Amino acid sequence: MTSEPYVGIEELAKHFSVSVSTVRKWLRKDMIPALKLDGVFRFKRSEVEEALRKFVAENDSVKEDGTQADISFDPNEDF
């Protein structure tokens, strides 16, 4: 049995079809788990997916029909 490999921020962003800046925002907001080695973040996709599912469930940011609810956007904070 092999353990799941860690991936970099670019690969994680590609996996979730989001930008690298979105992943960095998730990190700043402590939404996802990460391992930081010598200033470089590494992630396990399954742990990130679980954390995002938990965050969505706790914050009701997705409606029952699967569409996304309104999310605030602050250009000073989100970029």
C-alpha positions as CSV (number, residue, x, y, z in Angstrom):
1,M,0.0,0.0,0.0
2,T,1.4,3.4,-1.0
3,S,0.7,6.6,0.8
4,E,-0.8,9.6,-1.1
5,P,2.0,11.9,-2.3
6,Y,2.1,15.6,-1.5
7,V,1.6,18.0,-4.3
8,G,2.6,21.6,-4.9
9,I,0.3,24.7,-4.9
10,E,0.2,24.8,-8.7
11,E,-0.9,21.1,-9.0
12,L,-3.5,21.6,-6.3
13,A,-4.9,24.6,-8.1
14,K,-5.1,22.7,-11.3
15,H,-6.8,19.7,-9.6
16,F,-9.5,22.0,-8.2
17,S,-9.7,24.2,-11.4
18,V,-8.9,27.3,-9.4
19,S,-6.1,29.9,-9.6
20,V,-3.0,29.7,-7.4
21,S,-4.2,32.9,-5.7
22,T,-7.4,31.1,-4.7
23,V,-5.4,28.4,-3.0
24,R,-3.3,31.0,-1.2
25,K,-6.6,32.7,0.0
26,W,-7.7,29.3,1.3
27,L,-4.4,29.1,3.2
28,R,-4.7,32.6,4.7
29,K,-8.2,31.8,5.9
30,D,-7.0,28.5,7.4
31,M,-9.5,26.6,5.2
32,I,-7.1,23.9,4.1
33,P,-4.4,21.8,5.7
34,A,-0.8,22.2,4.4
35,L,2.7,21.2,5.1
36,K,5.3,23.9,4.8
37,L,8.9,22.8,4.2
38,D,11.6,25.4,3.7
39,G,8.9,28.0,2.8
40,V,7.2,25.8,0.2
41,F,3.6,24.5,0.8
42,R,2.7,20.9,0.1
43,F,-0.7,19.4,0.1
44,K,-2.5,16.0,0.1
45,R,-5.4,16.4,-2.3
46,S,-7.7,14.1,-0.2
47,E,-7.1,16.2,2.9
48,V,-7.8,19.4,1.1
49,E,-11.0,18.1,-0.5
50,E,-12.2,16.9,2.9
51,A,-11.4,20.3,4.5
52,L,-13.2,22.2,1.7
53,R,-16.3,20.0,2.0
54,K,-16.4,20.6,5.7
55,F,-16.0,24.3,5.2
56,V,-18.8,24.5,2.7
57,A,-21.1,22.4,5.0
58,E,-20.3,24.6,8.0
59,N,-20.7,27.9,6.1
60,D,-23.7,27.1,3.9
61,S,-21.9,28.7,0.9
62,V,-23.6,26.2,-1.5
63,K,-27.4,26.1,-1.9
64,E,-29.3,22.8,-1.8
65,D,-29.6,22.8,-5.6
66,G,-25.8,22.8,-5.9
67,T,-25.5,26.4,-7.0
68,Q,-23.1,28.7,-5.2
69,A,-24.5,31.3,-2.9
70,D,-23.3,34.9,-2.9
71,I,-19.8,35.2,-1.6
72,S,-18.3,38.6,-0.7
73,F,-15.3,39.8,-2.6
74,D,-12.7,42.2,-1.3
75,P,-10.1,43.1,-3.9
76,N,-7.7,44.4,-1.2
77,E,-7.9,41.0,0.5
78,D,-8.5,38.5,-2.3
79,F,-5.5,39.4,-4.5
